[in-house]
């Protein structure tokens, strides 16, 4: 499975940083690609810091991915 540039950046990110610059990059990249992301850098920073891969079981993440895929497919069909 190919990893995204954001994932690669995160995996090589210094965990001692405060994530402010990364939060700004996430917001900018999401906006540039027409993706929804919270516009509050402090909340995005919190989401990055509390990486869901470390908190949620893999099965839950898989389920969320499937739900998102179904929603995207339904949106594509309506367009």
Steps between C-alpha positions, in 0.01 A plus 500: 500500500633839398531757780409863449749784520328627817532155659866483405560849642325403824695178542827695476382792712683590819259401778645769726373778274174672584339400165406860413680503167362159408145606593531801270630278219210256544247785482668655194525169312143403582368838384707484182353157421141588586492278808324590822719554800440700815643848445609540863873419512485419873239227440689361200817504709317306773379241247853454367648475848243242607555279198196277464717212384633486855160531667250306290518130415584422137156345448327829589722692258420245228129544566527879485687469170221284356234747615688791343537301177125431483422868561747608229353247254147625574612860449662408167180332381293808583734731304 
